[in-house]
Amino acid sequence: MCGITGYTSWAISPKNEPEVIRAMTNALLPRGPDADDVLIGEEIALGHTRLAVLDAAGGAQPMTAVGRAGGLVAVVYSGEVYNHRQLRRQLQQLGHRFTSRSDTEVVLRAWIEWGPAAPERLVGMFAFAVWDEAVRSLFLVRDHLGIKPLLYARTGDGGTVFGSEAKAVLQHPRVEAALDRTGIAELFALAPNTSPGHAVFAGLQDVRPGTIVTVTGRHAKVRQYWRWTPHEHPDDVTTTVDTLRGLLEEAVAAQSGADRPVGALLSGGLDSSSIAALLDVDGLPTWAVDYDGGGNYASSALHVDRDTPYAELVAEHIGSRHTTHYVTVTDLIAGHAATVQAMDLPGYGPINVPLRLLLEHLGPHTPVVLSGEGADELAGGYAWHQLSGAEPDTFPWTRSYRPMDYLLRKDVTEAVQPGAYRRQRYQEALDEVPHLRGERGPARRLREIYHLTDEYYLQFLLRRKDRLAMSVGVEARVPFLHLPLVEYARSIPIEWRRQAGMEKGLLRRAVEGLLPEKVAWRRKSGFPVAASIEFQRYLWGAARDLLAESSSPVWTLLDRDTVAWVVKRAESDRSDWTSSLHICFVIECGMWFSQHPVRLL
């Protein structure tokens, strides 16, 4: 896993400003603590930071080779291609010679052989940039499901700047950290999500999943190379259960390969426990987080009961070497600013900070960990995957994540129109739903809910896991999003997914026998958020401090009286967990403006 960045420039040669690509690369050093390097040409500059997981000696980047037309082909690549051995054999049969064991060289050779058709053959999580000297073109490529990040911006002089994270792109002198009306609406009308392709900062875009952006001269063209298409499911329930189990086993086996120690996150929930149970690693290290030895734990709407007893039960059952990392309120407070810096955007600290602290703790021991993201999306794990738990005629998770545009000043609201923006994005998402022919009524609405979850909420979870893990030099892999498993699971009739009155019932049947029954049928409980009264008091105090800073730029956006009212309400009604989440978002806006700083357009 790595960090990638670079830019094209037709006005000023990168050779005349070598400090630019160095600064962009340095911004990504936490993603790649093992090595870093740059390539600088007349029209292109590429930077790379490396977390060496496979072939430490042979996988240095930027990596170059001579293309079919005789010109230089260079790649900077982040991620893991799990079918690289099969592709290597195929490419060798086509005459390619390899000098390393790295999957990076497979990606480079695959591009030389198949060009823009190469990504369709890759199975894995990846984001990469290819510079082809013969056609003077830059290609930006993101994996099928958007597991690994890639952002880009167009500059006023016709150039293109890209990077794994916004912080790298914003190091370029011709890209500004600015927030326009669209960015304000993205932050406050859609949080914690962002719209597909939008990256909040003005002019900054996400390369969408399964997409190639081709930059030739001053022109950029976007092409989607993969999109799941709905089709009739071929199997009965029994066969489906068996196939799911087999595909999950294949996914875990494919994603367990590395030259560095491999571990697993183990919360004691269905998803992480299933992965840990299938991992064939001697003395498997497993990891979880808890608070103050349990004494400072508090349940919430997001996390209904403690993980530790369940995680320990699974660890004993599968024979893993389990560690629970206990964090204090002091730890959470100390790690808050670094978490905002890692995310590049304001967010929900009670959800994000404890995860980063856990990853930071395990990183020196197991720099590669497998995690359970994607299971809920495939198997129907959220309350809104039932019509009774979903909001009608809007994004279905609105009961769980209430929009925050009510915090905006009246003049900002009038200028931004966040409610209209939310409705516009919702309608655009509905227009993209791939329906089966003849779907009507509840089945049609459920198809919409699953699509919205994949396009919005899953992308938030993947962005969160990538940024927090890579900020401490950890590669997080997600077997439930292994492409063959996803392509099969998405075709399963939605009404099959809930069984025995339980969310993810079909998945529970598929992993039967792997786990203690108490865990296999444990009700869903999300990541253990920092919901204790002690941490909430910290949030209230930080909000009061921010309210006292009359010169803070947040007050050009937010209404001070409304924020003060939310703080007062949270203190008087401690059961209203959403208020504390919104207070934390306000605090992180203040941190965010300080860290970049952001100019309002």
VOTI-616431 format. One line per 3 residues: number of its first residue (from 1); their letters; for each residue x, y, z of C-alpha. Coordinates in Angstrom, 3 decimals. Layout:
VOTI-616431
NUM) a) X/Y/Z  ...
This chain:
VOTI-616431
1) mcg) 0.000/0.000/0.000  1.295/3.391/-0.884  0.652/7.032/-1.631
4) itg) 0.701/8.315/-5.199  0.728/11.836/-6.575  1.809/13.827/-9.593
7) yts) 0.848/16.385/-12.216  1.012/17.330/-15.854  1.985/20.832/-16.872
10) wai) 2.189/22.406/-20.291  2.925/25.960/-19.099  5.761/25.378/-16.627
13) spk) 7.944/22.305/-16.970  8.099/20.241/-13.760  11.863/20.244/-14.275
16) nep) 11.813/23.945/-13.482  9.990/23.465/-10.154  11.238/20.168/-8.654
19) evi) 10.252/21.362/-5.177  6.567/21.037/-6.124  6.480/17.274/-6.632
22) ram) 8.718/16.855/-3.577  6.231/18.762/-1.421  3.316/16.775/-2.830
25) tna) 5.108/13.500/-2.167  6.147/14.513/1.339  2.490/15.124/2.200
28) llp) 1.908/11.393/1.711  4.856/10.073/3.740  2.594/8.524/6.424
31) rgp) 1.053/6.325/3.702  4.478/5.049/2.722  6.971/5.041/5.596
34) dad) 9.385/2.585/3.935  10.515/4.511/0.835  9.730/7.474/-1.392
37) dvl) 10.888/8.726/-4.772  9.903/10.979/-7.656  10.187/11.042/-11.443
40) ige) 10.374/14.429/-13.153  10.047/14.997/-16.893  9.366/17.884/-19.230
43) eia) 5.576/17.585/-18.945  5.042/15.125/-16.105  6.040/14.683/-12.492
46) lgh) 5.228/11.559/-10.484  5.698/10.927/-6.775  5.375/7.801/-4.663
49) trl) 5.616/6.807/-1.005  5.800/3.129/-0.191  4.572/0.771/2.475
52) avl) 6.480/-2.333/1.366  4.120/-5.290/1.698  5.325/-7.419/-1.224
55) daa) 8.844/-7.700/-2.665  10.547/-4.938/-0.694  13.688/-5.171/-2.825
58) gga) 12.044/-5.217/-6.260  8.956/-3.051/-6.060  10.405/0.478/-5.970
61) qpm) 8.385/3.222/-7.654  7.890/5.193/-9.825  8.417/2.127/-12.042
64) tav) 9.209/2.457/-15.729  9.517/0.280/-18.826  9.669/0.718/-22.583
67) gra) 6.248/0.598/-24.204  5.153/-1.067/-27.434  5.672/2.163/-29.362
70) ggl) 9.152/2.608/-27.964  8.461/5.433/-25.522  8.727/5.383/-21.749
73) vav) 5.763/4.084/-19.757  5.819/5.003/-16.055  3.463/3.999/-13.238
76) vys) 2.815/5.004/-9.656  0.526/2.529/-7.986  -1.228/2.017/-4.655
79) gev) -3.042/-1.105/-3.521  -2.944/-4.842/-4.033  -3.846/-6.866/-7.111
82) ynh) -4.744/-10.278/-5.767  -4.625/-12.110/-9.106  -1.151/-10.786/-9.971
85) rql) 0.400/-14.266/-10.140  -2.105/-15.479/-12.735  -1.660/-12.290/-14.763
88) rrq) 2.118/-12.591/-14.541  1.991/-16.079/-16.079  -0.304/-14.859/-18.837
91) lqq) 1.954/-11.903/-19.613  5.040/-14.105/-19.629  3.378/-16.287/-22.239
94) lgh) 2.894/-13.116/-24.283  6.625/-12.392/-24.140  6.983/-10.053/-21.141
97) rft) 10.021/-10.418/-18.905  9.802/-9.603/-15.211  12.572/-8.440/-12.899
100) srs) 10.613/-8.463/-9.622  7.902/-10.327/-7.699  5.871/-7.167/-7.178
103) dte) 2.308/-6.677/-8.350  3.335/-3.182/-9.436  5.357/-4.633/-12.292
106) vvl) 2.365/-6.776/-13.268  0.192/-3.643/-13.454  2.831/-1.868/-15.564
109) raw) 3.251/-4.787/-17.959  -0.499/-5.324/-18.166  -0.911/-1.696/-19.209
112) iew) 1.807/-2.033/-21.855  0.075/-5.149/-23.217  -3.601/-4.197/-22.986
115) gpa) -3.641/-0.433/-22.427  -6.884/0.993/-21.001  -8.425/-2.499/-21.159
118) ape) -5.988/-3.683/-18.464  -7.984/-2.600/-15.388  -10.852/-4.890/-16.381
121) rlv) -8.509/-7.854/-15.794  -7.357/-6.783/-12.335  -8.941/-8.206/-9.184
124) gmf) -8.051/-6.189/-6.131  -8.015/-2.758/-4.570  -5.955/-0.264/-6.518
127) afa) -5.458/3.266/-7.694  -2.710/4.083/-10.149  -1.473/6.628/-12.649
130) vwd) 0.253/5.758/-15.917  2.239/8.191/-18.037  2.661/6.999/-21.633
133) eav) 5.342/9.071/-23.316  4.508/7.834/-26.816  1.013/9.342/-26.719
136) rsl) 1.858/12.073/-24.167  -1.090/11.003/-22.026  -1.733/10.501/-18.335
139) flv) -4.194/7.813/-17.247  -5.759/7.842/-13.781  -7.347/4.523/-12.791
142) rdh) -9.410/3.498/-9.763  -10.511/-0.005/-8.780  -13.960/-1.383/-9.532
145) lgi) -15.467/-0.592/-6.120  -13.481/2.472/-5.061  -11.595/0.797/-2.232
148) kpl) -8.450/2.841/-2.833  -8.671/6.618/-3.247  -7.637/8.825/-6.146
151) lya) -8.430/12.539/-6.515  -7.576/15.075/-9.190  -7.936/18.743/-10.060
154) rtg) -7.569/20.699/-13.270  -5.412/23.812/-13.107  -6.077/27.097/-14.848
157) dgg) -3.176/26.558/-17.264  -4.595/23.241/-18.531  -2.622/20.925/-16.280
160) tvf) -3.914/18.086/-14.111  -2.863/17.412/-10.508  -3.657/14.128/-8.743
163) gse) -3.021/12.322/-5.495  -4.186/9.661/-3.069  -5.348/12.370/-0.697
166) aka) -6.398/16.000/-0.918  -3.422/17.092/1.182  -1.048/16.100/-1.625
169) vlq) -3.023/17.822/-4.382  -3.299/20.977/-2.294  0.504/21.210/-2.083
172) hpr) 0.538/22.163/-5.753  0.850/25.967/-6.098  -1.896/26.152/-8.712
175) vea) -4.495/24.301/-6.610  -6.144/26.200/-3.764  -7.811/24.890/-0.606
178) ald) -11.123/26.606/-1.245  -14.750/25.943/-0.406  -17.573/27.032/-2.694
181) rtg) -21.349/26.660/-2.412  -21.269/23.085/-3.654  -18.617/22.172/-1.106
184) iae) -20.627/23.731/1.730  -23.684/21.748/0.655  -21.645/18.545/0.453
187) lfa) -20.361/19.069/3.995  -23.573/20.029/5.733  -26.383/18.502/3.664
190) lap) -24.886/15.054/3.029  -22.474/14.291/5.902  -20.906/11.890/6.606
193) nts) -21.116/11.089/2.899  -20.097/12.934/-0.233  -21.628/12.658/-3.691
196) pgh) -19.934/10.339/-6.191  -17.098/12.238/-7.844  -17.213/15.164/-5.409
199) avf) -14.325/15.850/-3.034  -15.689/18.963/-1.215  -12.759/21.290/-2.056
202) agl) -13.545/23.556/-5.008  -12.197/22.085/-8.249  -11.203/18.773/-6.650
205) qdv) -12.826/15.579/-7.899  -12.765/11.912/-7.004  -12.008/9.472/-9.772
208) rpg) -15.181/7.433/-9.515  -14.958/3.668/-8.876  -14.402/1.570/-11.975
211) tiv) -13.311/4.613/-13.973  -10.349/5.801/-16.063  -9.600/9.495/-16.531
214) tvt) -7.462/10.071/-19.629  -5.562/13.360/-19.781  -4.086/14.292/-23.158
217) grh) -2.684/17.781/-23.413  -5.202/20.196/-21.956  -8.139/17.812/-22.338
220) akv) -9.506/15.158/-19.948  -11.893/12.337/-20.824  -13.708/10.112/-18.318
223) rqy) -14.671/6.506/-19.119  -16.289/3.938/-16.854  -14.725/0.519/-17.469
226) wrw) -16.886/-1.434/-14.989  -20.390/-1.191/-13.627  -22.379/-3.966/-12.046
229) tph) -25.460/-4.839/-14.077  -28.396/-6.568/-12.369  -29.445/-9.973/-13.620
232) ehp) -31.583/-12.870/-12.497  -29.921/-14.895/-9.754  -29.034/-18.381/-11.067
235) ddv) -29.210/-20.436/-7.847  -31.639/-21.603/-5.172  -31.181/-20.631/-1.522
238) ttt) -29.178/-23.708/-0.526  -26.785/-23.377/-3.450  -26.476/-19.656/-2.764
241) vdt) -25.464/-20.282/0.852  -22.800/-22.785/-0.247  -21.518/-20.493/-3.003
244) lrg) -21.282/-17.525/-0.645  -19.198/-19.586/1.775  -16.875/-20.739/-1.011
247) lle) -16.411/-17.246/-2.448  -15.705/-15.802/1.003  -13.107/-18.515/1.626
250) eav) -11.489/-17.677/-1.716  -11.534/-13.965/-0.903  -9.835/-14.391/2.461
253) aaq) -7.233/-16.766/0.998  -6.478/-14.351/-1.863  -6.106/-11.401/0.489
256) sga) -3.924/-13.097/3.103  -0.725/-13.056/1.047  2.034/-10.646/2.103
259) drp) 5.737/-10.511/2.957  4.832/-8.706/6.187  2.851/-9.963/9.225
262) vga) -0.889/-10.251/8.626  -3.595/-9.857/11.264  -7.308/-9.216/11.546
265) lls) -9.573/-6.740/13.244  -11.885/-8.729/15.515  -14.817/-6.959/17.134
268) ggl) -16.765/-10.092/17.962  -19.377/-9.211/15.344  -20.375/-11.451/12.472
271) dss) -18.295/-9.780/9.753  -14.861/-9.492/11.345  -15.258/-12.801/13.183
274) sia) -15.993/-14.671/9.940  -12.878/-13.270/8.293  -10.664/-14.049/11.288
277) all) -12.018/-17.590/11.450  -11.160/-18.185/7.786  -7.647/-16.720/7.925
280) dvd) -5.063/-19.482/7.661  -2.261/-17.704/9.533  -0.190/-19.428/12.226
283) glp) -0.678/-17.649/15.531  -3.071/-15.187/13.914  -2.947/-11.798/15.687
286) twa) -6.400/-10.284/16.191  -7.175/-6.813/17.481  -10.015/-4.865/19.064
289) vdy) -10.522/-1.587/20.905  -12.303/-0.868/24.183  -12.453/1.977/26.693
292) dgg) -10.695/2.271/30.074  -10.867/-1.426/30.808  -14.594/-1.250/30.111
295) gny) -15.411/1.143/32.917  -15.702/4.136/30.585  -17.833/2.327/28.022
298) ass) -21.209/3.744/27.014  -23.650/2.303/24.514  -25.181/4.420/21.768
301) alh) -27.557/4.163/18.840  -24.543/3.138/16.736  -23.046/0.607/19.162
304) vdr) -25.484/-1.302/21.306  -23.258/-3.469/23.523  -19.625/-4.100/24.381
307) dtp) -17.491/-6.066/21.945  -14.862/-7.431/24.304  -16.719/-10.529/25.617
310) yae) -17.681/-11.590/22.087  -14.221/-10.923/20.632  -12.573/-12.946/23.366
313) lva) -15.042/-15.782/22.779  -14.171/-15.872/19.061  -10.433/-15.612/19.742
316) ehi) -10.611/-18.625/22.049  -12.711/-20.506/19.496  -10.302/-19.952/16.574
319) gsr) -7.075/-19.908/18.615  -5.926/-16.407/17.691  -3.528/-14.245/19.714
322) htt) -5.996/-11.562/20.677  -5.240/-8.086/21.982  -7.777/-5.561/23.193
325) hyv) -6.322/-2.061/23.043  -7.837/0.029/25.830  -7.978/3.767/25.263
328) tvt) -8.712/6.535/27.738  -10.518/9.824/27.281  -7.076/11.444/27.443
331) dli) -5.996/9.273/24.500  -9.095/10.234/22.535  -8.609/13.948/23.118
334) agh) -4.908/13.766/22.245  -5.662/11.906/19.008  -8.489/14.109/17.795
337) aat) -6.550/16.692/15.747  -4.386/14.031/14.082  -7.538/12.175/13.061
340) vqa) -8.991/15.274/11.379  -5.654/15.781/9.614  -5.753/12.183/8.396
343) mdl) -9.314/12.473/7.078  -8.701/15.819/5.270  -12.307/16.776/6.102
346) pgy) -14.417/17.447/9.183  -16.155/14.326/10.435  -17.341/12.442/13.480
349) gpi) -14.491/12.089/15.956  -16.308/9.671/18.287  -16.415/7.209/15.382
352) nvp) -13.016/7.953/13.835  -10.597/8.628/16.686  -10.813/5.221/18.422
355) lrl) -10.299/3.413/15.113  -7.164/5.416/14.351  -5.816/4.756/17.859
358) lle) -6.353/1.014/17.390  -4.645/1.002/13.987  -1.765/3.057/15.342
361) hlg) -1.294/0.548/18.160  -1.318/-2.562/15.963  0.710/-1.139/13.071
364) pht) 4.188/-2.044/14.391  3.039/-5.642/14.906  0.773/-6.351/11.919
367) pvv) 1.064/-3.732/9.164  -1.484/-5.719/7.114  -4.940/-6.335/8.595
370) lsg) -8.152/-7.749/7.189  -11.374/-5.967/8.044  -15.124/-6.465/7.637
373) ega) -16.233/-3.482/5.555  -18.700/-4.360/2.801  -20.572/-7.177/4.507
376) del) -23.489/-4.988/5.566  -23.836/-3.607/2.046  -23.850/-7.064/0.450
379) agg) -25.940/-8.897/3.013  -28.374/-6.250/4.248  -27.002/-5.294/7.642
382) yaw) -28.353/-1.802/8.209  -31.675/-0.795/9.731  -32.501/1.078/6.532
385) hql) -32.197/-2.160/4.522  -35.747/-2.755/5.744  -38.367/-0.365/4.493
388) sga) -39.558/0.194/8.056  -36.109/1.490/9.008  -35.550/3.710/5.977
391) epd) -36.620/7.253/5.319  -38.943/7.478/2.295  -38.190/9.744/-0.662
394) tfp) -34.717/10.713/0.547  -31.429/9.120/1.510  -32.473/6.128/3.623
397) wtr) -30.014/6.644/6.499  -31.353/10.072/7.475  -32.701/8.731/10.780
400) syr) -29.199/7.563/11.712  -27.296/10.587/10.362  -29.423/13.715/10.533
403) pmd) -28.348/16.472/8.093  -26.514/19.394/9.635  -27.562/22.248/7.373
406) yll) -29.669/23.652/10.229  -26.348/24.795/11.749  -25.650/27.178/8.860
409) rkd) -26.184/30.904/9.044  -29.353/32.162/7.418  -27.492/34.031/4.665
412) vte) -25.374/30.950/3.908  -28.472/28.765/3.752  -30.123/31.175/1.325
415) avq) -27.036/31.172/-0.896  -26.342/27.425/-0.765  -29.885/25.995/-0.651
418) pga) -28.722/22.763/1.055  -32.175/21.173/1.062  -32.528/21.609/-2.697
421) yrr) -28.970/20.348/-3.153  -29.739/17.203/-1.147  -32.863/16.547/-3.225
424) qry) -30.905/17.076/-6.451  -28.179/14.624/-5.483  -30.778/12.110/-4.341
427) qea) -32.620/12.300/-7.645  -29.373/11.976/-9.606  -28.538/8.852/-7.618
430) lde) -31.984/7.377/-8.298  -31.528/8.019/-12.009  -28.470/5.747/-11.927
433) vph) -30.116/2.799/-10.130  -29.706/-0.370/-12.230  -33.155/-1.966/-11.922
436) lrg) -34.165/-5.434/-12.959  -36.849/-5.409/-15.610  -40.308/-5.426/-14.091
439) erg) -39.335/-4.408/-10.547  -42.218/-2.730/-8.796  -43.291/-1.552/-5.350
442) par) -41.214/-2.575/-2.297  -38.729/-4.561/-4.417  -37.992/-1.476/-6.510
445) rlr) -37.512/0.721/-3.421  -35.210/-1.835/-1.792  -33.103/-1.943/-4.963
448) eiy) -32.788/1.838/-4.693  -31.793/1.609/-1.026  -29.037/-0.915/-1.737
451) hlt) -27.728/1.187/-4.627  -27.707/4.374/-2.568  -25.856/2.561/0.215
454) dey) -23.201/1.314/-2.206  -22.735/4.673/-3.912  -22.718/6.862/-0.802
457) ylq) -22.404/5.152/2.564  -19.961/2.421/1.523  -17.704/5.061/-0.015
460) fll) -17.684/6.945/3.290  -16.664/3.769/5.146  -13.914/2.982/2.640
463) rrk) -12.569/6.536/2.727  -12.558/6.417/6.527  -10.746/3.084/6.712
466) drl) -8.171/4.046/4.075  -7.321/7.462/5.536  -7.098/6.307/9.139
469) ams) -5.147/3.134/8.382  -2.713/4.735/5.966  -2.093/7.684/8.291
472) vgv) -0.331/5.217/10.594  1.245/3.035/7.886  -1.244/0.147/7.961
475) ear) -2.750/-1.612/4.946  -6.383/-2.583/5.540  -7.851/-5.225/3.240
478) vpf) -11.580/-5.896/2.812  -12.394/-9.469/1.709  -16.155/-8.891/1.567
481) lhl) -15.439/-6.547/-1.354  -13.469/-9.148/-3.326  -14.795/-8.618/-6.843
484) plv) -16.001/-12.194/-7.592  -17.854/-12.251/-4.263  -19.456/-8.847/-4.900
487) eya) -20.553/-9.713/-8.424  -22.276/-12.855/-7.150  -23.738/-11.455/-3.929
490) rsi) -25.314/-8.406/-5.566  -27.492/-10.662/-7.710  -29.007/-12.474/-4.694
493) pie) -32.707/-11.609/-4.330  -33.023/-8.940/-1.687  -35.836/-10.765/0.089
496) wrr) -33.502/-13.733/0.775  -30.906/-11.730/2.666  -32.847/-11.445/5.928
499) qag) -33.511/-14.877/7.445  -34.694/-16.185/10.800  -35.830/-12.648/11.619
502) mek) -32.241/-11.358/11.547  -30.335/-8.895/9.393  -27.690/-10.646/7.249
505) gll) -29.449/-13.959/7.880  -28.238/-15.498/4.625  -24.630/-14.624/5.451
508) rra) -25.071/-16.053/8.936  -26.143/-19.333/7.368  -23.155/-19.230/5.009
511) veg) -20.649/-19.075/7.878  -22.475/-21.604/10.040  -20.049/-23.773/11.981
514) llp) -17.221/-21.246/11.806  -18.227/-19.320/14.906  -19.816/-19.840/18.304
517) ekv) -23.593/-19.606/17.871  -23.699/-16.686/20.300  -21.533/-14.710/17.860
520) awr) -22.959/-16.037/14.596  -26.396/-14.773/15.616  -25.330/-11.692/17.577
523) rks) -27.384/-8.662/16.566  -25.538/-5.969/14.651  -23.522/-3.560/16.774
526) gfp) -21.417/-0.978/14.940  -17.863/0.111/15.651  -17.486/1.078/19.353
529) vaa) -17.827/4.835/19.298  -16.517/7.105/22.045  -19.888/7.803/23.651
532) sie) -18.955/8.144/27.318  -20.099/11.153/29.302  -16.444/12.086/29.881
535) fqr) -15.739/12.357/26.162  -18.976/14.234/25.558  -17.956/16.751/28.230
538) ylw) -14.731/17.288/26.305  -16.781/17.997/23.165  -19.046/20.458/24.980
541) gaa) -16.035/22.275/26.443  -14.273/22.436/23.066  -17.443/23.808/21.491
544) rdl) -17.659/26.522/24.158  -14.032/27.427/23.495  -14.819/27.728/19.791
547) lae) -17.888/29.841/20.532  -15.608/32.211/22.456  -13.361/32.647/19.387
550) sss) -15.296/35.352/17.584  -12.643/35.561/14.861  -12.795/31.860/13.925
553) pvw) -13.640/31.416/10.213  -16.265/28.815/11.123  -18.602/31.669/12.061
556) tll) -18.626/32.825/8.453  -20.575/29.598/7.842  -22.243/28.578/11.089
559) drd) -24.830/30.304/13.233  -23.371/30.899/16.698  -26.732/30.962/18.464
562) tva) -27.761/27.653/16.926  -24.483/25.983/17.893  -24.807/27.317/21.448
565) wvv) -28.366/25.941/21.588  -27.200/22.484/20.411  -24.515/22.409/23.115
568) kra) -27.055/23.341/25.775  -29.484/20.709/24.522  -26.800/18.006/24.540
571) esd) -25.884/18.809/28.127  -29.481/18.688/29.308  -30.466/15.582/27.326
574) rsd) -27.569/13.154/27.398  -29.575/10.534/25.538  -29.464/12.695/22.388
577) wts) -26.287/11.259/20.919  -26.815/13.002/17.569  -26.313/16.400/19.197
580) slh) -22.849/15.392/20.389  -21.973/14.112/16.916  -23.009/17.451/15.432
583) icf) -21.059/19.349/18.088  -18.001/17.287/17.208  -18.480/18.135/13.519
586) vie) -18.506/21.836/14.385  -15.279/21.431/16.395  -13.649/19.580/13.511
589) cgm) -14.662/22.365/11.127  -12.634/24.694/13.336  -9.662/22.310/13.253
592) wfs) -10.021/21.915/9.496  -9.938/25.652/8.817  -6.783/25.876/10.929
595) qhp) -5.012/22.937/9.325  -5.290/23.894/5.648  -6.450/26.855/5.839
598) vrl) -9.575/26.923/3.680  -10.683/30.000/1.743  -14.403/30.558/1.212
601) l) -15.359/31.449/-2.345
